[in-house]
């Protein structure tokens, strides 16, 4: 199974927005660019919402049928590990092997020495097509990268082989993710990691590194855009080089996690994709859930009451909700609006605070990131939340569609053919 050149992870936490997400992709396709949807949901999200991987498969199939989508689509077991992969085997055809927790754990000394000896040709200056300066790997850097990443890649290998033993390797796509960690991986480290991935015979089609800068949930990139642009372009070139050198799948591409709402990066990413004729996977999840809350607020009545209750109830559970997302949000209580004020807001005021329009004076990025992690509260509302979604489907799906199409697909993929 081969992943298409352009793909987008479209998390849909409550399984109600598949049609609206597809409509956005169909609109882009009508303009000449095909981006295929990958419905991703992690074990953590399933646990919080009390859903099963097969629910995602069913929602995806139903949306595809309803919209008459003729292109490819996939269901991603997102950020799985050996501990929780088994429940995803039947429902998923895309597996994101998360080995970030294993980074920095050294493999046995003899294995490190063997790896370094096997790849001694990596030491030196590499002329890599597309890079103005040669990529330099010193003997020390090779040894240090092996020490830092070899064990993690081997864990990915174990996980890959576990899945392949239960599901034909022809029937799924493999991603290796290392993004949920604090230190970015440099392009020379990427080269060593890819050598290790090839050694493990993992047919990775996407790799999600930790890029430089902050990728906070639901808001724009925090960091130096020029540094990111250089790093992204270098990674694209290193991957292309590694595909030939190590015999990795020819469609191997970068995956950008927490990729929603990174408005300042879409231009530089698109430029690199165009320049090097490369593909990308943009993974998003919570941006669609935020549009559900925006739509409910706009709808007024019970919809607005639900949106306000999500905030009110979440506010009292700040640490519990923010804790698990510490590396990917930056929220300060002092910058959040008072609950009493929010309870006075009308629907449009609530929507303006939440909708990601940075130029709008009412937009509050802390509020947006906080609601982003507040889906647990909506999950606990159960039928009340789902009924509100269904009763206000028109306004909710309009927000979901416009967000995916206008703020994501068009800026990133619109100019690519
Ligand atoms: Zn991730």
Boltz pocket constraint, residues with backbone or C-beta under 6 A from the ligand:
constraints:
  - pocket:
      binder: B
      contacts: [[A, 79], [A, 177], [A, 179], [A, 180], [A, 208], [A, 257], [A, 258]]
      max_distance: 6.0
